[in-house]
Amino acid sequence: MTIRNLLLAATALAFSLPAMAQPALTNATRQQPAEDEGLTGTVSDEAAWQDLGIAITAFATDRDQPTQTNAGSTAALGRALSGVISADLRNNGLFKPSGPDGLPQPDYGQVQVPDYPAWSARSAEMLVQGYVRANPDGTLTIGCYLYDVQLKQQLVKGGWQVGPADWRRAAHKCSDMVYSRLSGESPFFDSKIAYIAETGPKNRRMKRLAIMDSDGANHRYLTSGQATALTPRYSPDYKQILYLSYLNGNPRIYVYDLTSNSQRLITQSGNPTFAPRWSPDGKWILYSMATAGNTDIYKISSTGGGTPQKLTDSPGLDVGGSFSPDGSRIVFESDRSGSQQVYVMNADGSNQQRISFIGGRAATPEWSPRGDQIAFTHIAGNLRIAVMNPGGGNVRHLTDGWQDEAPTWSPNGRIIQFFRTEKNSGKTSIWQVDLTGRNERRLPTPADASDPAWGPVQP
């Protein structure tokens, strides 16, 4: 069945939304719930989805004369909002939307009464329209609507009240709504990425903790660079970032509070320490530490109190650690068999089993948020990003660069980010690839970038 027929069949059977007379939404801060469960189907046939014609118009403003806000005029914001939505849907590799450039802009009164024949004549199958309205208290109300042009139906709508500085979040929320409604997949655009920004010569690299939106916008440095920062991870509630810091060669694990812009020490040691990771409930932190020639994995309370629990105790290197989504198991890397490979164990350290049996070595495993796959770095000559199932089967390579490493999953488990090192220059940059392995994209950063960590969808 073609995607067009799948959409028509699912839409006709699932629901019918009545037209609304006024293009106004309640001042909700979250997306209004859809009246259906989303379309069923698969996103594996990517070419078929890219044939779906999605037109995205510049969002309308609610006055004849656009209102000036702290983020610019409502007319300028309307075009910027639709530009972000179009880029979101295009850059994920699943859709090829058109607009807002080159498309007519509806006026405010047309937002909920689209001219279906005109859009059908443009071969648009889906239509995204919306508006931006300035409120007396300085906030913005942004509405977003998805229409099926052939069925002449509204499929889903969303409305958000945001501060002027957060207008991009509303755009990402709209993208998430459209993406989820059409694909049946969970959203991921309204999320953030923590990473390490690198500057300076190779022998004196400054490595700073930084964050940005999922599309690379709203970049911000969190640390000064006086101490080297490594391997950040967002907390499950988005309020904190866990990271490793080295000052004068001494490793410390910190939690950076994003609300107060302060940090607290979790643990420190004179021994080499690596790869801190949160548990899914945020109550525990995994990390690796080298002692007397062995490197083992430990677990400590995220409050920093109590004695660390040692989870591994084998000769050699046991490094990393990524919890399964339900928190019951941990995937990690170890060279106990003589070669660096991927292992799993229960959350208490019991039942340790090797799962990777491939040529070369396997490192930096990360469990998918869905729980169905594990991403890792395959080291066999070059370093490539690969995935396998939790039992170690169905290994697939997603990249073929010279040095691609340290995968991190999108919140919906469909896209993987990693960092790539250029062969001659040594420059590092953040890239992403979807599970088909066919859609690679570099994310814009103001400096070299490594160690990406994709956070969950923002509340």
C-alpha positions in Angstrom: 0.0 0.0 0.0 1.3 3.5 -0.8 1.8 6.1 1.9 -1.0 8.2 0.3 -3.4 5.3 0.5 -2.3 4.4 4.0 -3.0 8.0 5.1 -6.4 8.1 3.5 -7.5 4.7 4.9 -6.3 5.4 8.4 -7.7 8.9 8.5 -11.1 7.9 7.2 -11.4 5.1 9.7 -9.9 6.9 12.7 -11.8 10.1 13.2 -13.4 13.2 11.8 -12.9 16.6 13.3 -15.5 19.4 12.9 -14.4 22.7 11.5 -14.0 25.5 13.9 -15.3 29.0 13.2 -12.6 31.0 14.9 -8.9 30.6 14.5 -8.2 30.8 18.2 -6.8 28.2 20.6 -6.8 28.3 24.4 -3.6 29.6 26.0 -2.3 26.2 26.7 1.4 25.6 27.3 1.2 22.1 25.8 0.0 20.5 22.7 -3.8 19.8 22.8 -4.3 16.0 22.7 -5.2 14.5 19.3 -8.5 12.7 19.1 -6.9 9.6 17.6 -3.9 7.4 18.3 -1.9 8.4 15.2 -1.5 6.6 11.9 -0.3 3.0 11.9 2.3 1.8 9.5 6.1 1.8 9.0 8.6 4.4 8.3 11.1 2.0 6.7 10.0 2.8 3.2 11.6 6.2 3.3 11.2 7.0 -0.4 7.4 6.7 -0.1 7.2 9.1 2.8 9.4 11.6 0.9 6.8 11.6 -2.0 4.2 12.9 0.4 3.6 16.6 -0.5 3.6 18.7 2.7 3.1 22.4 2.2 4.1 24.7 5.1 3.0 28.3 4.9 4.3 31.3 6.8 2.2 31.7 10.0 -0.3 34.5 10.0 -0.5 37.4 12.4 -3.7 38.4 14.1 -3.6 42.1 13.2 -3.5 44.2 10.0 -0.3 45.8 11.3 2.1 43.2 12.8 2.7 43.6 16.5 6.3 44.3 17.7 7.5 41.9 20.4 10.7 41.3 22.3 11.5 38.7 19.6 10.6 40.9 16.6 7.3 41.6 14.9 4.6 38.9 14.8 4.9 38.9 11.0 8.6 38.1 11.1 8.0 35.5 13.8 5.4 33.9 11.7 7.8 33.3 8.8 10.6 32.2 11.2 8.3 29.7 12.9 7.3 28.1 9.6 11.0 28.1 8.6 12.0 26.1 11.7 9.1 23.6 11.1 10.0 23.1 7.5 13.7 22.6 8.4 12.8 20.1 11.2 10.7 17.9 8.9 13.2 18.1 6.1 16.4 17.4 8.2 15.1 14.3 9.9 15.3 12.6 6.5 11.7 11.3 6.4 9.8 14.1 4.6 10.6 16.6 1.9 8.3 19.5 2.7 7.9 22.7 0.7 7.7 26.3 1.9 7.4 28.7 3.4 9.4 30.4 0.6 7.5 30.3 -2.7 4.1 29.6 -1.2 1.2 32.0 -0.7 0.7 33.1 2.9 -2.8 32.8 4.2 -4.3 35.7 6.2 -5.4 35.2 9.8 -9.0 34.3 8.8 -7.8 31.5 6.5 -5.8 29.6 9.1 -8.7 27.3 10.0 -10.6 27.5 6.6 -7.9 26.6 4.1 -8.5 27.0 0.4 -8.4 23.3 -0.4 -8.8 23.5 -4.2 -5.9 26.0 -4.4 -3.6 23.7 -2.4 -4.8 20.6 -4.4 -3.9 22.5 -7.6 -0.3 22.8 -6.1 -0.2 19.0 -5.6 -0.1 19.5 -1.8 -1.4 16.5 0.0 -0.8 17.8 3.5 -0.9 21.4 4.7 0.5 23.0 7.8 -0.8 26.5 8.7 -0.7 28.5 11.9 -0.7 31.9 13.5 1.2 33.9 16.1 -0.5 36.4 18.4 1.0 38.8 20.9 -0.6 38.8 24.3 -1.0 41.8 26.7 1.3 40.2 29.2 4.2 40.0 26.7 3.8 36.3 25.9 3.0 34.8 22.5 0.2 32.4 21.6 1.1 30.2 18.7 -1.3 27.9 17.0 -0.5 25.1 14.5 -2.8 23.1 12.3 -2.3 20.1 10.1 -4.8 19.5 7.2 -5.3 16.6 4.8 -5.9 18.5 1.5 -7.6 15.6 -0.4 -9.9 14.7 2.5 -10.5 18.4 3.2 -10.1 17.7 6.9 -8.2 19.0 9.9 -6.0 16.2 11.2 -4.6 17.7 14.4 -4.0 21.0 16.1 -1.8 22.4 18.8 -1.5 25.6 20.8 1.2 27.0 23.0 1.6 30.1 25.1 5.3 30.9 25.4 7.6 33.7 26.3 9.2 35.6 23.4 12.6 33.8 24.0 10.9 30.4 23.6 9.2 30.9 20.3 11.5 28.2 18.7 10.2 25.7 21.3 6.6 26.3 19.9 7.9 25.6 16.4 9.6 22.4 17.5 6.3 21.4 19.3 4.4 21.9 16.1 7.0 19.9 14.2 6.6 17.1 16.8 2.9 17.2 16.4 3.0 16.9 12.6 5.7 14.3 12.6 3.9 12.1 15.1 0.6 12.4 13.5 1.9 11.5 10.0 4.5 8.8 10.9 3.0 7.3 14.1 6.5 7.8 15.7 7.2 9.5 19.0 8.3 13.1 18.9 11.9 14.3 19.3 12.3 17.9 17.9 11.6 19.7 21.2 14.7 18.4 22.9 18.2 19.5 23.7 21.8 18.3 23.2 24.6 18.6 25.6 28.1 18.3 24.2 31.8 19.3 24.6 32.9 22.3 22.7 36.6 22.1 21.7 39.0 25.0 20.9 42.7 25.5 20.7 45.7 23.4 19.4 45.8 19.6 19.7 48.2 19.6 22.6 46.2 22.2 24.6 42.6 21.7 23.8 40.1 23.6 25.8 37.0 21.5 26.4 33.9 23.2 27.7 30.4 21.9 28.6 27.8 23.3 26.2 24.2 22.9 25.3 22.0 23.6 22.3 18.6 22.8 20.8 18.2 19.6 18.7 18.7 21.6 15.5 21.8 23.4 16.8 20.1 26.7 17.7 20.2 28.5 21.1 23.8 27.5 21.8 25.2 28.2 25.3 28.4 27.5 27.1 28.0 26.2 30.7 31.7 26.0 31.9 34.6 28.3 31.5 37.1 25.8 30.2 39.5 26.1 33.1 38.8 22.5 33.9 38.4 19.9 31.1 34.8 18.7 30.7 33.9 15.3 29.2 31.0 12.9 28.6 27.9 15.0 29.6 24.5 13.4 30.1 21.1 15.1 30.7 19.1 14.0 33.7 15.8 12.3 33.0 13.9 15.4 34.3 16.0 17.8 32.1 17.0 19.9 35.2 20.6 18.8 35.5 23.6 17.7 33.4 26.0 15.0 34.6 29.6 15.3 33.4 33.2 14.4 34.1 35.7 17.2 35.0 39.5 17.1 35.1 41.4 19.8 36.9 45.2 19.4 37.2 44.7 15.7 36.3 42.2 15.0 39.1 38.9 13.6 38.0 35.6 14.7 39.5 32.0 13.9 38.6 29.7 16.9 38.8 26.0 17.5 38.4 25.3 20.9 36.8 22.0 22.5 37.9 20.5 24.3 34.9 18.1 26.3 37.0 20.6 27.8 39.4 23.6 27.5 37.0 25.5 25.9 39.9 27.1 22.5 40.3 27.7 20.0 43.0 30.3 17.3 43.4 29.1 13.7 43.2 32.4 11.9 43.7 36.2 12.5 43.2 39.2 10.2 43.1 42.9 10.3 42.4 42.3 7.4 40.1 41.3 7.7 36.4 37.5 7.9 36.1 35.3 7.6 33.1 31.8 7.8 31.5 29.3 8.8 34.2 25.7 7.9 33.3 22.2 8.4 34.9 19.8 5.6 35.7 16.4 6.1 34.0 14.8 7.1 37.3 17.6 9.6 38.1 18.4 8.0 41.4 21.7 6.4 40.5 24.9 7.3 38.6 27.2 4.7 36.9 30.8 5.4 36.3 34.1 3.6 35.7 37.2 3.9 37.8 40.7 2.4 37.4 42.4 0.9 40.5 45.6 -1.2 40.6 45.6 -1.9 36.9 41.9 -2.8 36.7 39.0 -0.6 35.6 35.6 -1.5 37.0 32.1 -0.1 36.9 30.6 1.5 40.0 27.1 2.8 41.0 26.6 5.7 43.4 23.5 7.6 44.6 22.8 10.7 42.5 22.8 12.7 45.7 26.5 11.9 46.1 26.0 10.3 49.5 26.9 6.7 50.6 29.5 4.3 49.5 29.8 3.4 45.8 28.8 -0.1 44.9 31.2 -2.0 42.7 29.3 -3.9 39.9 32.2 -5.6 38.1 35.3 -7.2 39.3 37.1 -8.9 36.4 40.8 -8.5 35.3 41.2 -5.8 32.6 38.9 -2.9 31.6 35.2 -2.7 32.3 34.1 0.7 31.0 31.0 2.6 30.3 27.5 1.6 31.2 24.1 2.5 29.8 20.9 1.4 31.5 18.1 -0.3 29.6 15.0 2.0 29.5 13.3 0.0 32.3 16.5 0.2 34.5 16.8 -3.5 34.9 19.9 -4.1 32.9 23.2 -2.3 32.0 25.2 -2.6 28.8 28.9 -1.9 29.0 32.3 -2.7 27.3 35.0 -5.0 28.6 38.2 -6.5 27.3 38.0 -9.5 29.7 37.9 -11.9 26.7 41.1 -10.4 25.3 39.3 -8.0 22.9 37.2 -5.0 23.7 33.5 -6.2 23.3 30.0 -5.4 24.5 28.5 -7.1 27.6 25.2 -6.8 29.5 24.5 -7.4 33.2 21.6 -7.0 35.6 21.4 -3.6 37.4 23.0 -5.1 40.5 26.0 -6.5 38.6 24.8 -10.1 38.3 24.5 -12.3 35.2 27.3 -10.6 33.2 27.2 -11.9 29.6 29.1 -11.0 26.4 26.8 -10.2 23.5 29.0 -8.9 20.7 31.0 -11.5 18.6 32.3 -9.5 15.7 35.6 -8.8 14.0 37.5 -6.0 15.5 36.4 -4.3 18.8 33.2 -2.8 20.1 33.0 0.2 22.4 30.7 3.0 23.8 27.5 1.0 23.8 24.2 3.0 24.4 20.8 1.4 24.9 18.0 2.8 22.7 15.1 4.6 24.5 12.9 1.9 22.9 14.9 -0.9 24.4 15.0 -2.7 21.1 18.6 -1.9 20.0 22.0 -1.0 21.3 24.2 1.5 19.4 28.0 1.2 19.6 31.3 2.1 18.0 32.7 -0.7 15.9 36.5 -0.5 15.7 37.9 -2.4 12.8 40.4 -0.2 11.0 38.1 2.8 10.9 35.6 3.6 13.6 32.0 3.3 12.6 28.6 3.7 14.3 26.7 0.4 14.3 23.6 -1.1 16.0 22.6 -4.5 17.2 19.7 -6.0 19.1 20.1 -6.6 22.9 21.1 -10.2 22.3 23.9 -9.1 20.0 22.3 -10.1 16.7 21.4 -8.2 13.6 24.5 -6.0 13.5 24.2 -3.1 11.0 26.7 -0.3 10.2 25.1 3.1 9.9 28.2 5.2 9.0 31.4 4.6 7.1 33.6 7.5 8.3 37.2 7.4 9.3 36.5 8.0 13.0 32.9 8.1 14.0 32.3 7.3 17.7 30.2 7.8 20.9 26.6 7.3 19.7 23.7 8.9 21.5 20.0 8.3 20.7 17.2 10.7 19.9 14.3 10.5 22.4 12.2 8.4 20.0 15.0 6.0 19.2 15.0 6.6 15.4 18.1 8.9 15.0 21.6 8.6 16.4 24.1 11.4 16.9 27.8 10.9 17.2 31.0 12.8 16.7 33.3 12.6 13.8 37.1 13.3 13.7 38.6 14.5 10.4 41.6 12.3 9.4 44.1 15.0 8.6 43.1 18.0 10.7 41.8 16.3 13.8 38.8 18.6 13.9 35.7 17.1 15.5 32.0 17.8 14.7 28.6 16.4 15.6 26.7 14.4 13.1 23.5 12.4 13.1 22.2 9.5 11.0 18.8 7.7 11.0 18.4 4.0 11.4 18.4 3.5 7.6 21.9 4.7 7.5 21.1 6.9 4.5 20.6 10.3 6.0 23.7 11.8 7.5 23.7 15.4 8.6 26.2 17.6 10.4 24.9 19.9 13.1 26.1 23.5 13.2 28.3 24.4 16.3 30.3 27.5 16.9 33.4 25.4 17.7 34.7 21.9 17.2 32.4 19.5 19.0 32.5 16.0 20.6 30.7 13.8 23.1 27.1 14.6 22.2 24.3 13.6 24.6 20.7 13.9 23.4 18.2 14.6 26.2 14.6 13.5 26.4 11.7 15.5 24.9 11.2 18.6 27.0 8.3 18.7 29.4 
